[in-house]
């Protein structure tokens, strides 16, 4: 076989194979082809620059063998990328080969980028490097094996498979953009090879595969370092603040603040939930609790936080890893949150009262706290709410609780005025138009009472609570011996059942046997302070009157009620229980008890409705007087028509 040379010349995409015996014609033929192609390329460049490129001077070709060259790095940096010279792509090409040529003058290891290559240019080469299309003619080399010859070309699909791979039209081969733009210091074991020291122009059949040139380069230490630097460069270029120390610190502080706010919000929600539901916190040293332990009940607050932790990783991390001083779970934080809520609620309740400087009435009452054994004064405001101009209405709201060191008029009046001047309320005391208290002398006295102390500087009209007056009137009426005995009888019947589970069980069996549709199982007790509230007890007592007599008879004579046996057999009662049951039965069946009971209930039927209406917050004094007069008229009418009243009572019996 005749030896042939692999020398070739490229013209119009065709390769010319020159036999070895015609080698003496090669020099002249090659010079002619190169001169023609150089003229053609220059003509194409001029056409393209006239259409799209700025009127800057293009880099000059310095070496015919390179097919393109540059006169200096200044041309590359200041005058833009190399113009297109072949293929179907028009316009300008961003070719990384220009950087290599400018730095070395000829191909070699690029140890350091020129100072003129700015970060913008480097990002441009990374992002917008020219990618050949399918119609572009890429570099190929001839392969000879025996009598067969064929050409292997650079495949454009490799550029998609390996993002770091670029094709340089200037160098006619593949290069690694990461290793060129971010060169690694050459050390032992990191010697750069093809794609870095020379363009990839041959052995295309060995490009892929486990031991392929491209895969081996991708796994090299030098390339991994360059890729890492390229990724960091892109992140920094696209988001410069991300890599600044002060920006990172500010971001870290902001993220920590956001996380702390979310954690505090969860703790505040736990406090809010318990407060809204009127549930006790029941905690003790909540800042020292081990939140990872569920064996011991630490109270409602801790249990609620342990429930919230199950769906909140940040809260769980905070409660389990934070110092106890920074958990925000101690009693001081809980009280602060409650006070903040109270302050915000006050502001919302009296917003219009404060901003519009409206007149108002103060309502105060004092009681004894059974837990702390201290006197507490509650203060309410009553005013016309004008937040909705088309619907003004009377509004009452509780604004303060105060501890009283003493319960004299001077102390109480001073506490009331100090509360109105508190920063969380900030109301002008001169706008007080009325004051309402109970009938106790310390409150109602016209000379030394609270109402007199307030009137010394503010002419506020005093009104005794009408519902309290009604309760006092009923209490005075119930001092009659007949009514007093009836109330005592009802209370004894209640205690007879309530103080003995055995007697209560028999009473429930009696109800189940004779009145199965009744949902009640106990007699209610009498209210000790509000006589009007005793109306409910009288209603239930009348409903169960016959069953109560049957129950007492079953206690006295259990053998007459064999169907009322317990699960253990017949009932056995001691003498004291039987004697007490006999006395209660005898009193309940007397004519006087029945008449007094019906009369008292009829009067309380009238009074109950009046008491409920007098306690409405939008009630005015004119309507209150009208309702009181109406109830008094009904009671007087019943007294005049006593025969009709007794006939009606007889039907109820």
VOGU-3710 file (C-alpha; in Angstrom, 3 decimals, decimal comma):
1> xxxxxxxxxx> 0,000/0,000/0,000  1,287/3,366/-0,896  2,068/5,566/2,000  -0,038/8,650/2,172  0,269/11,644/4,366  -2,394/12,859/6,733  -1,766/16,355/5,537  -4,945/17,953/4,379  -6,279/21,317/3,483  -9,764/22,464/4,119
11> xxxxxxxxxx> -11,720/24,258/1,434  -15,483/24,561/1,272  -15,890/21,661/3,735  -13,933/19,153/1,560  -10,750/17,266/2,468  -8,053/16,795/-0,162  -5,954/13,619/0,251  -2,450/14,034/-1,253  -0,447/10,862/-1,994  3,105/10,778/-0,718
21> xxxxxxxxxx> 4,670/10,707/-4,183  3,042/14,044/-4,965  4,417/15,583/-1,792  6,611/18,001/-3,776  3,385/19,575/-5,074  2,016/19,924/-1,563  3,803/23,104/-0,583  2,696/25,088/-3,613  -0,833/23,697/-3,494  -1,171/24,365/0,203
31> xxxxxxxxxx> 0,080/27,928/-0,111  -2,425/28,603/-2,857  -5,335/27,108/-0,926  -4,420/29,001/2,226  -4,105/32,306/0,415  -7,515/31,802/-1,202  -9,164/30,839/2,070  -7,529/33,743/3,924  -8,922/36,196/1,381  -12,337/34,531/1,594
41> xxxxxxxxxx> -12,346/34,686/5,379  -11,342/38,337/5,444  -14,087/39,149/2,973  -16,666/37,289/5,101  -15,532/39,055/8,227  -15,876/42,455/6,587  -19,412/41,592/5,445  -20,466/40,439/8,884  -18,948/43,434/10,650  -20,719/45,783/8,285
51> xxxxxxxxxx> -24,037/44,143/9,235  -23,810/43,556/12,985  -20,465/44,358/14,589  -19,393/47,757/15,958  -16,800/49,707/13,943  -13,893/48,508/16,058  -10,762/47,039/14,588  -10,863/43,237/14,535  -7,952/41,097/15,790  -5,443/40,333/13,072
61> xxxxxxxxxx> -4,572/36,808/12,031  -0,977/36,169/13,033  -0,510/32,546/12,015  -1,985/30,906/8,910  -1,831/27,502/10,569  -4,147/28,689/13,313  -6,739/29,963/10,807  -7,341/32,853/13,215  -5,249/34,874/15,602  -5,100/37,967/17,727
71> xxxxxxxxxx> -2,723/40,871/17,825  -2,974/41,288/21,571  -5,121/40,812/24,646  -6,360/44,413/24,349  -8,218/43,547/21,157  -9,870/40,570/22,791  -10,993/42,390/25,906  -11,945/45,782/24,532  -13,179/44,921/21,066  -15,330/41,897/21,725
81> xxxxxxxxxx> -15,320/38,233/20,740  -13,939/36,762/17,557  -16,124/37,012/14,500  -17,601/33,936/12,851  -15,443/32,504/10,116  -17,139/29,317/9,018  -20,327/27,351/9,196  -23,897/28,565/9,051  -23,781/30,694/12,198  -23,694/34,425/11,550
91> xxxxxxxxxx> -22,835/37,312/13,804  -20,183/37,210/16,501  -18,968/34,189/18,455  -17,909/34,185/22,085  -14,895/31,912/21,763  -12,797/30,983/24,789  -9,876/30,260/22,465  -9,218/33,999/22,209  -8,334/34,104/25,912  -5,832/31,263/25,493
101> xxxxxxxxxx> -4,206/32,882/22,468  -3,984/36,254/24,158  -2,419/34,839/27,322  0,149/32,484/25,781  0,629/33,585/22,196  0,325/29,908/21,338  -1,407/26,995/22,937  -0,178/26,111/26,416  -1,183/25,808/30,029  -3,059/28,904/31,162
111> xxxxxxxxxx> -1,625/29,416/34,633  -3,083/32,858/35,255  -5,824/34,846/33,557  -4,877/38,280/32,208  -5,836/41,140/34,515  -7,915/42,666/31,735  -10,387/39,736/31,906  -13,067/41,132/34,189  -15,659/39,128/36,099  -18,267/40,214/33,565
121> xxxxxxxxxx> -16,161/38,758/30,721  -15,524/35,567/32,631  -19,268/35,174/33,270  -19,887/35,863/29,598  -17,544/33,065/28,531  -19,166/30,674/31,029  -22,737/31,427/30,101  -22,838/32,522/26,468  -20,021/30,543/24,855  -20,690/29,757/21,219
131> xxxxxxxxxx> -22,402/26,422/20,600  -22,271/25,032/17,080  -25,455/23,996/15,359  -25,985/20,694/13,563  -25,205/22,299/10,215  -21,825/23,639/11,373  -18,756/21,745/10,155  -16,621/20,772/13,133  -13,077/19,521/13,263  -12,488/15,974/12,077
141> xxxxxxxxxx> -9,479/13,744/11,529  -8,848/10,853/9,182  -8,552/7,344/10,545  -6,689/4,655/8,532  -7,101/1,019/9,426  -5,821/-1,400/6,854  -7,340/-0,521/3,539  -10,175/1,430/5,152  -10,120/5,116/5,824  -12,824/7,265/7,424
151> xxxxxxxxxx> -13,244/10,518/9,242  -14,146/11,081/12,907  -15,658/14,428/13,828  -16,210/16,317/17,055  -19,821/15,661/18,141  -21,960/18,645/19,172  -24,070/16,378/21,433  -21,092/16,106/23,799  -21,613/19,763/24,664  -25,027/18,914/26,179
161> xxxxxxxxxx> -23,737/15,851/27,996  -20,801/17,738/29,539  -21,800/21,337/30,418  -18,188/22,349/31,030  -17,108/21,311/27,503  -16,803/24,061/24,883  -15,933/23,929/21,206  -13,459/26,589/20,120  -13,843/27,526/16,497  -10,540/29,357/16,737
171> xxxxxxxxxx> -8,600/26,346/18,064  -10,671/23,798/16,133  -11,186/21,517/19,097  -12,825/20,976/22,454  -11,617/22,688/25,621  -12,681/22,737/29,281  -14,138/26,139/30,127  -13,845/25,581/33,885  -10,173/24,610/33,833  -9,291/27,483/31,470
181> xxxxxxxxxx> -11,116/30,214/33,395  -10,312/28,853/36,870  -6,840/27,263/36,562  -5,627/25,056/39,373  -2,072/25,225/40,668  -0,139/22,398/39,015  1,130/20,028/41,695  2,257/16,436/41,832  -0,556/14,213/40,646  -2,525/17,061/39,073
191> xxxxxxxxxx> -0,750/17,490/35,727  -3,242/18,867/33,199  -3,766/16,964/29,991  -5,811/17,274/26,841  -8,659/19,826/27,004  -6,327/22,011/29,092  -2,818/21,825/27,611  -4,121/21,180/24,101  -7,497/21,188/22,379  -9,265/17,893/21,950
201> xxxxxxxxxx> -8,714/17,224/18,208  -8,230/13,491/17,834  -9,120/10,085/19,248  -12,806/11,003/19,117  -13,676/7,317/19,358  -12,229/7,330/22,868  -14,264/10,323/24,028  -16,939/8,430/25,997  -17,015/5,403/28,197  -15,732/4,680/31,681
211> xxxxxxxxxx> -12,132/5,313/30,635  -13,023/7,885/27,992  -11,140/11,134/27,690  -14,105/13,295/28,667  -15,145/11,154/31,659  -11,572/10,864/32,943  -11,121/14,602/32,747  -14,410/15,181/34,566  -13,273/12,939/37,445  -9,837/14,531/37,783
221> xxxxxxxxxx> -8,929/16,487/40,925  -7,972/19,551/38,922  -11,300/19,644/37,102  -13,348/19,134/40,283  -11,561/22,062/41,854  -12,195/24,237/38,789  -15,872/23,217/38,668  -16,301/24,064/42,336  -14,722/27,464/41,747  -16,925/28,043/38,701
231> xxxxxxxxxx> -20,094/27,251/40,660  -19,061/29,571/43,477  -18,221/32,275/40,959  -21,658/32,011/39,336  -23,411/32,189/42,696  -21,359/35,187/43,739  -21,809/36,964/40,421  -25,580/36,419/40,325  -26,054/37,300/43,998  -23,101/39,408/45,196
241> xxxxxxxxxx> -24,549/40,026/48,659  -24,658/36,308/49,342  -20,906/35,979/49,752  -20,211/39,223/51,588  -19,356/38,683/55,248  -21,487/41,560/56,480  -24,366/40,433/54,274  -24,088/36,861/55,527  -24,032/38,052/59,126  -27,052/40,270/58,533
251> xxxxxxxxxx> -28,888/37,416/56,826  -28,021/35,046/59,667  -29,237/37,526/62,263  -32,437/38,141/60,293  -33,102/34,406/59,949  -32,478/33,873/63,660  -34,818/36,746/64,504  -37,525/35,305/62,251  -37,145/31,874/63,846  -37,260/33,362/67,354
261> xxxxxxxxxx> -40,402/35,308/66,480  -42,088/32,142/65,251  -41,085/30,285/68,428  -42,348/33,126/70,609  -45,588/33,189/68,598  -46,209/29,520/69,416  -45,634/30,170/73,129  -47,918/33,214/73,032  -50,618/31,155/71,299  -50,410/28,600/74,112
271> xxxxxxxxxx> -50,931/31,364/76,685  -53,786/32,806/74,625  -55,522/29,433/74,345  -55,429/28,776/78,094  -56,615/32,311/78,855  -59,528/32,166/76,396  -60,672/28,800/77,723  -60,324/29,962/81,359  -57,929/27,093/82,069  -55,381/27,257/84,862
281> xxxxxxxxxx> -51,729/27,034/83,818  -51,001/24,748/86,804  -47,260/25,025/86,253  -44,371/25,274/88,681  -40,967/26,480/87,460  -41,912/25,938/83,814  -38,480/27,187/82,727  -36,825/24,143/84,341  -39,079/21,483/82,850  -37,626/18,648/80,773
291> xxxxxxxxxx> -39,837/18,872/77,678  -38,599/15,512/76,404  -40,221/13,702/79,353  -43,922/12,857/79,194  -44,063/10,682/82,301  -45,026/13,429/84,763  -47,883/15,885/84,287  -46,270/19,328/84,564  -49,466/21,323/84,100  -51,654/22,578/81,266
301> xxxxxxxxxx> -49,128/25,051/79,856  -46,291/22,528/79,565  -48,652/19,846/78,230  -49,921/22,227/75,540  -46,362/23,095/74,460  -45,490/19,394/74,289  -48,493/18,951/72,000  -47,411/21,835/69,737  -43,862/20,432/69,579  -45,054/17,333/67,712
311> xxxxxxxxxx> -45,772/19,381/64,599  -43,084/22,046/64,880  -39,420/21,095/64,541  -38,088/24,580/65,317  -40,106/24,778/68,542  -38,950/21,293/69,524  -35,304/22,219/68,934  -35,756/25,418/70,927  -37,364/23,768/73,964  -34,936/20,840/74,048
321> xxxxxxxxxx> -31,651/22,645/73,374  -32,034/26,228/74,640  -30,881/27,409/78,028  -33,675/27,713/80,546  -33,121/31,487/80,684  -33,907/31,729/76,944  -36,897/29,396/76,664  -39,557/32,097/77,192  -41,595/29,665/79,313  -41,100/31,012/82,842
331> xxxxxxxxxx> -43,912/32,554/84,888  -42,569/36,064/84,240  -42,938/35,661/80,465  -46,409/34,164/80,936  -47,522/37,114/83,068  -45,996/39,590/80,612  -47,913/38,011/77,732  -51,157/38,123/79,723  -50,574/41,792/80,595  -49,882/42,616/76,937
341> xxxxxxxxxx> -53,117/40,908/75,909  -55,008/42,766/78,643  -53,533/46,068/77,512  -54,457/45,442/73,866  -57,989/44,398/74,817  -58,413/47,564/76,884  -57,190/49,711/74,008  -59,676/48,122/71,637  -62,589/48,377/74,091  -62,152/52,067/74,878
351> xxxxxxxxxx> -60,588/53,255/71,625  -63,538/55,500/70,677  -64,032/56,587/74,272  -60,452/57,854/74,407  -60,100/59,367/70,926  -63,508/61,087/70,826  -63,420/62,256/74,472  -66,885/60,845/75,202  -68,685/61,047/78,586  -69,032/57,812/80,557
361> xxxxxxxxxx> -70,310/56,228/83,770  -68,216/54,217/86,221  -69,547/50,989/87,752  -67,604/49,495/90,674  -68,036/46,625/93,092  -65,749/44,961/95,611  -65,399/41,384/96,753  -62,959/39,160/98,642  -60,549/36,930/96,740  -60,853/33,489/98,424
371> xxxxxxxxxx> -57,332/32,456/97,308  -55,278/35,469/98,374  -57,727/36,638/101,077  -57,539/40,191/99,721  -60,183/42,726/98,814  -60,529/43,243/95,053  -62,279/46,151/93,374  -63,610/45,665/89,844  -64,159/48,725/87,659  -66,435/48,855/84,605
381> xxxxxxxxxx> -67,268/51,652/82,174  -70,633/52,354/80,572  -70,812/54,637/77,541  -72,427/55,090/74,140  -70,425/53,315/71,456  -70,356/55,447/68,293  -67,974/53,324/66,244  -70,846/52,707/63,803  -72,505/56,101/63,161  -75,741/54,517/61,949
391> xxxxxxxxxx> -76,049/52,233/64,974  -74,966/53,887/68,255  -75,510/51,593/71,239  -74,771/51,413/74,945  -71,647/49,450/75,818  -70,323/48,148/79,131  -66,802/46,785/79,572  -64,606/45,645/82,446  -61,314/47,531/82,391  -59,554/46,894/85,694
401> xxxxxxxxxx> -59,080/44,768/88,819  -57,432/46,432/91,811  -56,273/45,196/95,207  -57,494/47,318/98,111  -55,225/47,796/101,116  -58,213/49,183/103,012  -61,945/49,244/102,292  -62,753/52,824/103,311  -64,222/55,411/100,954  -60,994/57,405/100,596
411> xxxxxxxxxx> -59,000/54,351/99,448  -61,674/53,116/97,029  -62,243/56,527/95,410  -58,481/57,091/95,051  -58,029/53,677/93,383  -60,833/54,425/90,920  -59,328/57,758/89,852  -55,805/56,288/89,618  -57,078/53,480/87,407  -58,701/55,948/84,999
421> xxxxxxxxxx> -55,422/57,887/84,762  -53,295/54,782/84,152  -51,349/54,923/80,819  -53,138/51,818/79,523  -56,505/53,595/79,954  -55,739/57,347/79,958  -59,276/58,672/80,385  -60,096/62,172/81,563  -61,907/61,884/84,940  -63,719/65,134/84,188
431> xxxxxxxxxx> -65,842/63,203/81,655  -67,463/61,098/84,403  -71,224/61,678/84,224  -72,492/58,888/86,447  -71,455/56,371/89,100  -73,177/53,127/90,078  -72,427/50,983/93,151  -74,228/48,718/95,577  -76,071/50,006/98,639  -73,266/49,508/101,168
441> xxxxxxxxxx> -72,710/52,627/103,260  -69,046/52,908/102,275  -70,149/53,216/98,641  -73,547/54,955/98,810  -73,194/57,391/101,733  -73,901/60,944/100,622  -71,431/62,440/103,125  -68,421/60,121/103,491  -69,089/57,438/100,866  -67,319/56,848/97,563
451> xxxxxxxxxx> -70,041/58,625/95,634  -69,534/61,731/97,806  -65,729/61,645/97,297  -66,181/61,485/93,517  -68,743/64,324/93,572  -66,302/66,631/95,331  -64,482/67,222/92,023  -66,802/65,647/89,399  -70,560/66,165/89,563  -71,376/62,558/88,647
461> xxxxxxxxxx> -74,895/61,329/89,411  -74,979/58,319/91,760  -77,361/55,430/90,985  -77,922/52,485/93,279  -77,931/49,236/91,262  -81,608/48,436/90,654  -80,983/44,719/90,401  -79,290/44,905/93,797  -82,257/46,847/95,154  -84,588/44,146/93,880
471> xxxxxxxxxx> -82,528/41,436/95,548  -82,590/43,354/98,842  -86,371/43,729/98,596  -86,861/39,998/98,079  -84,464/39,225/100,930  -86,472/41,525/103,230  -89,711/39,800/102,188  -88,253/36,363/102,883  -87,735/37,306/106,529  -91,411/36,409/107,102
481> xxxxxxxxxx> -91,567/33,258/109,310  -93,611/31,272/106,778  -91,286/32,017/103,895  -88,205/31,536/106,073  -89,446/28,094/107,167  -90,137/27,098/103,557  -86,632/28,068/102,452  -85,193/26,108/105,368  -87,290/23,047/104,446  -86,105/23,090/100,823
491> xxxxxxxxxx> -82,494/23,454/101,944  -82,810/20,508/104,369  -84,232/18,303/101,599  -81,272/19,245/99,391  -78,747/18,437/102,132  -80,503/15,120/102,936  -79,748/13,937/99,387  -76,440/15,676/98,751  -74,675/14,526/101,929  -75,286/10,803/101,371
501> xxxxxxxxxx> -74,373/8,872/98,185  -76,620/6,017/99,336  -79,684/8,251/99,590  -78,807/9,922/96,294  -78,657/6,493/94,615  -82,168/5,585/95,871  -83,477/8,961/94,695  -82,053/8,331/91,197  -83,715/4,875/91,116  -87,017/6,518/92,062
511> xxxxxxxxxx> -86,668/9,055/89,244  -85,785/6,316/86,753  -88,778/4,223/87,819  -91,504/6,895/87,964  -90,188/9,670/85,702  -87,805/8,115/83,142  -88,066/11,039/80,695  -86,662/13,461/83,276  -83,048/14,356/82,529  -82,325/15,669/86,026
521> xxxxxxxxxx> -80,929/13,431/88,734  -80,283/15,878/91,591  -81,981/18,670/93,474  -80,149/21,998/92,953  -79,019/23,982/95,967  -80,250/27,447/96,864  -78,128/30,450/95,850  -76,705/32,032/98,997  -76,335/35,616/97,711  -78,855/36,179/94,907
531> xxxxxxxxxx> -82,441/35,547/95,918  -83,626/35,919/92,356  -81,480/32,947/91,351  -83,476/30,744/93,761  -86,274/30,771/91,211  -84,580/27,937/89,272  -84,365/25,815/92,419  -88,085/26,316/93,113  -88,960/25,272/89,546  -87,047/21,996/89,877
541> xxxxxxxxxx> -88,443/21,387/93,371  -92,012/21,740/92,101  -91,285/19,377/89,211  -89,895/16,692/91,567  -92,248/17,299/94,481  -94,246/14,049/94,171  -91,140/11,967/93,484  -89,423/13,459/96,538  -92,359/12,385/98,726  -92,233/8,878/97,204
551> xxxxxxxxxx> -88,492/8,705/97,866  -88,950/9,679/101,525  -91,710/7,085/101,886  -89,374/4,422/100,417  -86,776/5,317/103,052  -89,355/5,070/105,826  -91,007/1,845/104,569  -88,619/0,046/102,191  -90,696/-3,166/102,243  -93,541/-1,346/100,426
561> xxxxxxxxxx> -91,237/-0,640/97,446  -89,614/-3,980/96,574  -89,047/-2,852/92,975  -86,638/-0,144/94,234  -83,943/-2,594/95,286  -80,267/-1,909/94,887  -77,767/-4,188/93,172  -76,865/-5,629/96,600  -80,458/-6,291/97,715  -82,886/-4,413/99,988
571> xxxxxxxxxx> -82,124/-1,028/101,502  -81,216/-0,901/105,174  -81,458/2,502/106,895  -80,412/3,576/110,360  -82,825/5,176/112,823  -81,523/8,728/112,367  -82,028/8,577/108,597  -85,565/7,203/108,957  -86,436/9,831/111,585  -85,152/12,652/109,396
581> xxxxxxxxxx> -87,067/11,307/106,388  -90,280/11,194/108,437  -89,837/14,818/109,517  -89,190/16,041/105,963  -92,203/14,147/104,607  -94,506/15,544/107,274  -93,378/19,141/106,606  -93,692/18,803/102,829  -97,293/17,547/103,078  -98,610/20,343/105,318
591> xxxxxxxxxx> -101,092/22,797/103,831  -99,076/25,810/104,928  -95,908/24,619/103,178  -97,752/23,991/99,921  -99,518/27,379/99,930  -96,384/29,337/100,837  -94,371/27,450/98,225  -96,854/28,228/95,420  -97,189/31,881/96,500  -93,425/32,409/96,653
601> xxxxxxxxxx> -92,941/30,784/93,278  -95,629/32,950/91,648  -93,966/36,115/92,926  -90,514/34,977/91,809  -91,929/34,211/88,345  -92,655/37,926/87,983  -89,392/39,034/89,562  -87,123/36,670/87,612  -87,953/38,271/84,267  -87,511/41,736/85,775
611> xxxxxxxxxx> -84,101/40,859/87,235  -82,834/39,545/83,882  -83,963/42,682/82,042  -82,461/45,039/84,604  -79,042/43,452/84,070  -78,969/44,107/80,312  -76,073/46,416/79,449  -78,139/48,517/77,039  -80,945/49,067/79,550  -81,903/52,698/80,234
621> xxxxxxxxxx> -83,410/54,125/83,399  -86,760/55,057/81,864  -87,478/51,529/80,689  -86,261/50,173/84,039  -88,780/52,317/85,927  -91,536/51,180/83,569  -90,762/47,483/84,112  -90,578/47,893/87,889  -93,950/49,653/87,952  -95,432/46,888/85,798
631> xxxxxxxxxx> -94,258/44,111/88,163  -95,543/46,010/91,208  -98,917/46,399/89,474  -99,115/42,649/88,734  -98,379/41,733/92,371  -100,989/44,227/93,651  -103,545/42,813/91,223  -102,874/39,258/92,464  -103,414/40,422/96,051  -106,735/42,074/95,200
641> xxxxxxxxxx> -107,967/38,997/93,326  -106,794/36,492/95,926  -109,548/34,001/95,119  -108,440/33,715/91,490  -104,838/33,438/92,645  -105,634/30,501/94,954  -107,680/28,753/92,278  -104,742/29,023/89,902  -102,376/27,746/92,598  -104,685/24,809/93,333
651> xxx> -104,446/23,683/89,708  -100,660/23,650/89,981  -100,880/21,468/93,078
//
